[in-house]
Amino acid sequence: MYFQPQSLKQPQLKSTELVILKSLALGLGCETIKNLLELTEIEFEKKLSSLYLKLQVCNVYSAVVVAFKTGILKEK
């Protein structure tokens, strides 16, 4: 029996979620990102939780790995 590998779907991210994801991939810390985007702690946590949910991950490292594998982020 032959199984085809499933392709990873690109989730639809909001612009702020994409900025957060790119910033995390660059190695910026959560506190720095929150301050740069002028978000409150609660707003930042909600956006980060939404990002994790859409990518089906539970931490920053996994989010960045999945983002590269799905093509959301591309290597330069």
Secondary structure, 3 states (H helix, E strand, C coil): CCCCCCCCCCCCCCHHHHHHHHHHHCCCCHHHHHHHCCCCHHHHHHHHHHHHHHHCCCCHHHHHHHHHHHCCCCCC
